[in-house]
Amino acid sequence: MNKTAFGIILLIIGIIVLGVVYSMRPPAGLGEAFKMMWHQENYIKEPYYQISLAVGGIISVLGIIQIFIGLQSKKDIK
């Protein structure tokens, strides 16, 4: 598998992780806390939420870097 394809896969995985983690964010205020209490919505606790967002962001950035490295290496060959 070349670096560009690997970078695209990493970027897609990172975006999916960011979307899933953001959809499970903890309540930001009193109104959201009451809404989550009545609807029994699940959320990720605060330090784990931030760590998960950071991991998703790092995976996405690594994917973008791999894409650029793969495109650059193809440019050097030609």
Buried (B, 14 or more C-beta within 10 A) or exposed (E): EEBBEBBBEBBEBBBEBBEEBEEBBBBEEEEBEEEBEEEEEEBBEEEEBEEBBEBBBEBBEBBBBBBEBBEEEEEEEE
